[in-house]
Amino acid sequence: MNLESIRYSLRNINYRKGRSFLTVFSILIGIATIFLFISFGAGLYTYIDDVASSSSANKLIIQSKGGFGGIDESFELDNDDLSVVERAAGVRSASGLYFKTAKIEKGDEQIYTYLAAFDPDSPLIIEVFGIEIEKGRELKSGDSGVVLGHNYAIPGKIFEKGVSLNDNIEIQGKKLKVLGFYEEIGSPPDDAQVYIASGYLENLYPGENDYSWVVAEVNIEEIEKAKTNIERGLRKHRNLEEGKEDFYVQSFADLIESYSGALDIVIGFIILIALISVLVSAINTANTMITSVLERYKEIGILKAIGARNSEVFKIFLFERSFLGFIAGTLGVLVGWGLASLGGVILAEVGYSFLQPYFSIWTFVGCVAFATLTGAVSGALPALRASKINPVDALRYE
């Protein structure tokens, strides 16, 4: 296709602005949607990979099969269960973790959230949480104070005026001194949790001293073997049959696999809808172009009369649709990028900073290439039809 033919095609696109706009807009919407969800999906996969490669990768969590996120306050693991886990082959060390629903009060304000209690002398729990102190200090064994999640320090997030170091807040009706704040996790429920030393739990929940979770550190090379040994030991100790356990033993790889599987389904479904939208756009574009061929019947006859070959007519019409597809793809990724960036800022503002888009050059290139191909495919049949028009019949056409 020579330069003159390209100029001719561009003039036709410019002349039919309304039809060109509708073609571009219909493809643009689908491409922007695809780009948006691929970017957020890639961002989540990146976050999951970061977690998988963290210090939590060699940890196993023993928790209830029921309850939200494995937190079921009716499920209990006692010190005997902890001993079974510690003795299992492949386990280096283990520690218990308590989760309780707690009433938190500051002046006339109150909320209900999760309280986590653990042994400060065991680094396992903090390694699992993967968070560090932002202000103040970590809990120490024997502490009667509390370390708060990130959002307590921000006025208006949880309490109107926020909370400061050394303030006193009430937990379950007892005053505790604020010793520190953890850094932001990026999830409002997690950033609203409170943390105490396990030795103080009896003061808030008398008689409730069984664990919600047990966390085990294992040799990463033998994690599956250790998992099997823990399951076998707990089944025997709790007198449960295989397949009827009331607990899970999960590695972070297991958790990641379950989240990734669900994520694949959701993102795949949304992208499928977007692809259907693009397909419908392509069909509409093809129908529009067939109408355009009829409108340009005499014009095609003149082109052939002055020497244009069938292949040249075909290329002219195909280029027009492909070029509009390219424009739609370019604008679509720009719109998708803008929406994804804005969405990331909004999500961070409302506390979900872990939900951020990830932009890859291949996402940009792939979406533009797909849009261009969509334009080309939708224009192929009408272009072929235009190339086969008889110039004598076309010049007589009224």
Secondary structure, DSSP 8 states (H G I E B T S, - for coil): --HHHHHHHHHHHHHTHHHHHHHHHHHHHHHHHHHHHHHHHHHHHHHHHHHHTSGGGGEEEEEESSSBTTB-TT--B-HHHHHHHHHSTTEEEEEEEEEEEEEEEETTEEEEEEEEEE-TT-THHHHHHT--EEEE----TT--SEEE-GGGGSTTTSSTT---TT-EEEETTEEEEEEEEE---S-HHHHT-EEEEGGGHHHHSTT---BSEEEEEE-GGGHHHHHHHHHHHHHHHHT--TT--SEEEEEHHHHHHHHHHHHHHHHHHHHHHHHHHHHHHHHHHHHHHHHHHHHTHHHHHHHHHTT--HHHHHHHHHHHHHHHHHHHHHHHHHHHHHHHHHHHHHHHHTT-TT------HHHHHHHHHHHHHHHHHHHHHHHHHHHT--HHHHHH--
